[in-house]
Amino acid sequence: MNRAAIVVLNWNGIQDTLLCLDSLLQQTYDDYHIVVVDNGSNMNDVRQLEDYQKQNTDIISVIYNKKNLGFAGGVNTGIRWALKNSYSHIALFNNDALAKKEWLSSLMTAIKANKTGIATGLLLHQDGKTIDSSGDWYSKWGLPFPRNRGDHTVFASKDGFVFGASGGATLYKSELFNDIGLFDEDFFAYYEDVDISFRAQLAGWKVAYTSTAVAYHKQGATSSKIPGFTVYQTFKNLPWLFIKNVPLRLALSIGVHFYTAYTLMFWNAVLHGSGWSAFKGVLKSILLTPKKISERQYIQKKNRVSSSYIKNMLWDDLPPDQTGLRKLRKKITGK
C-alpha cells in the first residue's frame, strides 16, 4: 500500500501556508495525508491553522512545536509522525510553494519506475517563466547548487538521475529514512537537503528527477525575515557537508578546492558588510566539527558505492553562479 504523507512546515507565514495547502488539497493522487508542522509561530498563525484544519480534518493533521526548530528539525517532526503512522512515502513541500494537481502522482510514478529512494520534480519560480531547481548538484569544488536555477523553463533538464533533491518539493521512501536517518538538525536550514541526498547516494540510493512534477516557489519568503541568516547558515553548514560525506579518496582534491573557495567567500562577505554573520557561522562550524567527524565515521561505514561512482556524479566545475571565483581563477591561471 503506497500511502503518502506530505509534510509542510509553517513559521509565521500563514498566508503563504494556506495558499500552499489549497493547492495540495487538489492533488490527483488517491491516498495521501497532509501534515502541517508549525514551528513555534505566533498565535495568529496558530488560530488560523486550527480553523483550517477543522474544515479538513479527514486529510490534514497539525503538529505544534513549542519553538522554531529550523527546517531540518521541523520537517523531522513531520517525518517521525509519518513513520509512526506507517506511511510508505513521505513528501516535503515548502509552505511558500504551490503544487500542480499531478505533482504528487508524478513523483510516485517516478520513484516506482526508477526504483529509487528519492524523486524530485521541476520547481519553478513564482511566475513560471524561470527555474528555481530541477534537483541539486554537488561540485568538485565542494559547493552545492540547484540545477538549472535561473534558466528559462523551456530549458528544463530531461528526466533522469541527479545528484540530489531540493527539500522544498521532493518525495522520499520511508525505508530510506529508516536506513540512513533523518535530516541533520544541526544544519537548521540550508544544505540539509544536499546532506541527506549525499548520504543517500553513499548508501546506494539514487535520486530520480521528473519534469512532470511541477511546483511554483516564492523563493526566500522565510529566510528574508531574518537579517544575516543566509550568510550565517552558509558558512556554518558548508564545511559540515564536506566533512561528513566526501569519501576519503576524494577528500584531498575536493578539500583543496573547497577551502580555497570557502576562504575567498568569507572575505567577500566581509567586503560586502556581512563579515560578522560569516564569522559567527565559521565559529559555530568549527565548534561542532568534532561531532561531524564522529558522524562521518558512521556514514562512511554504511558506504555501499565506490569513490569513482561518487566522482562521476559530481559537477566538474565551479557552480554557475560563482562568477567572482571564476574571475579570480582566470586571473591566477588564465583559464
N, C-alpha and C positions, 0 to 999 in steps of 0.2 A: 504494500500500500504506500503510495507516494504522496504523503501529506506534507505540505509546505507551510512553514511559519515565516512571515515577513516581519522583520524587526525594524522599527522606526524609532529613532532617538529624537527627543524634544528637549531643548533647553532654551526657555524664554523666546520661543519662536512660533507661537501658537498659530498665527495667521498662515504662515507657510505650511505648518504641520497639517492643519485642517484641509487645505487645498491638496496636499500630498495624499492624505487619507481618502479624500474624494476620488482621486484617480485610482488608488489601489482597490477601492471597493468595486471598480468596474472591470477587474481582471476576468479574462475568459477562462482561466484555469479552474477546474472543478473543486479541488479540495485544498483550501488554504485558510489560514487564520492570521490576522494582523496583531502583532504585539507591540504596543507603544510603550517605550521606556522613557519616563520623564526624569530628567537628570537634575532634580532639585530646583525646579523653576519657581517663579513667583506664583502667588495664589490665583491671579487672573488666569494664567495658563492652566493651573490645576482644575479650576472650576469649569473652564471651557472643555477640557479633556473629559471630565466627569460627565458633562452634559452630552457630549458627542458619543461617548461610549454607551451611555444609557439608550441612545437611539439605535445602536448597532451591537447589542450585547452578544448576538449569536456569532459575530465574526471578528470582534475587536476586544482585546484584553489590554488593560493598562497597568503597568508596574511603576510605582513611585519610589525613586531613590531619594534618600534624605539629603544628599549633596551631589554636586557635579562630579561625576567620576570620569569625565572626558569621553571621547568617542569610544576608546578601547574598553574602558570599564562599563560604560553604558550599554554597548551592544553585547558585552559578555553577560550582562544581567538578562537580556532577552534570549541569548543563546542557551544559557543554563535552563531557563524556563522551557524552551522548546525541546531540549534534550530530555528533561524530566518528564515531559508530556509525550515523548516518543514520536516526535516529528522526524521523518526521514530526511527532509531537506530544510535548510534554513537560509532565507534570503535577507540581505541587508539593503536598506533603501534610505537615502538621505531625506530628511524632512523638508528640505528646500528643493526637492525634485518632483517631477510629475511623470507618471508612467503611462505609456500607451497600453491599450487594453490587452495586447498579446504579449506584453513584456514577460510575465512570469511563465506563460506556457512556452514561449520561445526558449527561455533559459532551461526549462525542464527538458525540452526536446534535445537541446544541445548537450546537456550533461549526460543524458542517456545515450545518445548517438555516438558520442566520443568516449564514453566510458571513463569520465574524468571525475575529479572530486570538486572542481570549481568551474562554473560557467559565468561569463560576463558578457555584457552587451555593448551597444553603441550609446554612449552618454553624450548628448548634445548640449550646447549652451542653450539658454532660455529661449532665444529667438529661433532656434532650429537651423540656423544657417551655417554655424561652425561647430566643430567637435570639441568637447571637453575631454573625453577619453574613449579609447577603444581597447582598454587594457593598459597594463603598465610594463615598462621595460626597466631593467637594471643594467647600467652601463659598465664597461670595463674601467671606468673612472670611479666606480663605487657610488655613482649618483643615480638615483631612480628618477623616472619621469613618466608622465602619462602619454601614451602613444597617440599620435595624430592631433594633439592639442593645438587648436587654432586653425587647423586645416578646414577648408570648405567641406561641407557634408558630402558632396559628390566624390570626394577623395577618400572616403572611409575605407579602411582595410577590408579585405575579403575574409570570409570565415576561415577559422583555423586555430592553431595553438599560439599562445602568447605567454610571456614570462609570468605576468601577474595580473591581478584583477583589482579594480577600484572597489573599496569597501562601500562606496556610495550607491551601488546598484548591481549587486552580484549574488549568485546562488551558490551555496555550499552543501555538500553531502554531510549529514550529521556524523557519519563514521569518520570523516576527515578530522573533525574536532576531537573525537574520541582517540584518534591516532596521534595527532601532533599537538593537541592542546588548543586553547582559545587564544584570543588576541592578547598581546603583551601590554598589561595595564600601565607599566612604567612609561610607555610611549605617550599615553594620554590622548594625543591626537597627532596626526601626520606620520606617514610611513608605516603605521602599524599594519596596514593592508598589504604593503610590499613585504613586510617582515613575515606575515603568515603565508603569503604566496611563495616566498623563498623557502621557508620551512617545508611547505607542501612539495615543492619541486625536489628538495633534497630527499624527502621521504618517498619519492616515486609517484606523487600525484601530479597530474597535468592540469593545465588551465585552458579551457576552450573559450573561444570568442565567437559570438554570432551577431551579425549586423541586424538581425530581425528583432532583437530585444532592445527596443528603443525607449529612452527616457530623456527628459529635459531638465537641466540642472541650473539653478540660480546660484552660481558659484560664489563662495565666500560669505554667505549670509550669516553664518555663526561666528567664524574666526574674526571677521571685521569688527565685531563688538568689543574686542579686547586689544588695545594698542600693544604692539611688540610681540603679540602671541605667536604669530607665524615664524618670526625670526628666532625666538627662544626655542620653540619646538623643533625647528630645523636643525639648529646647532646641537641640541640635546640628543636628538634621535638618530641622525645620520651615522655617527660612529657606532652606535649600538647595532644598527642594521648590518654594518660591515663586520663587526666583531663576532656577532652571533652566528652569521650564516656563511660567509665566504669560505669555501674549502681551503685547507692548508696549502695545497699545491697552487692555488691561485692567489693566496694571501699577499705574497710579496709584490707581484706585478700590479694587482689591483690596489694594494695598500699604498704603494709609492704614488700612484696617480691620485688616489683618494685624498691622502693627507696633504698633498700639494694643492689640490683644488679646495679642500676644506680651509686651509690656511689663507689662501687668496680670497675666498668667500668671506672669511672673518674680517680681513682688512677692508674689504669692500663695504661690509656692513658698518664698520667704524667710520669710513669716509662719508657714508650716507646717513649718519646720525642714529644708527641702530646698534652702536657698539655695546651699550650696556646690556641690552636684551641678548645679544650674541654671546657676550662674556658669561652671563648667567647660564645660558644654555650649555656652553662649553664646560663650565664648572660642574654643573649637575651631571653632565655626561661622564666626566672623569670620576666623580664620586661613586657612581653606580657601575663603573667599568668592571670591578671585581665580580659583581653579581652577574653581569652579562657574560663574562668569561666562564663562569660556572654553568650558566645556561647553555653556552656554546658546546660544552663537553657533552651535555645530554642530547642536543640537536645533532651534532656530528656523529654520535653513536647510532642514531637512527637513520643515518645517511644510506640510501639504497641505490644511489646513482653514482656514476663516475664523475670526476672533475671535468673531463672532456665534454660530457653531456652538459654540465652547467656552463662551461665556457662557450659552447655553441649556442646556448640560449641567451647570452648577453649581447647587449648593443655594443657595437665595435668602436664607437667614437664617443666624444662628449655629447651630452644631451643637446638637442637642437636649440634650446633656449639659453644655453650658456655662451652667449655672444662675447661677453667680457673675457672669459677664459680662452675662447677661440682666438681673439685678437692678441692676447698676451702670448699664447703659444706660437702664433705666426711671427711675432716679433723675435722670439727666442730661437725658434727652429727654422723659420722661413716657410713652414708648411701650414 
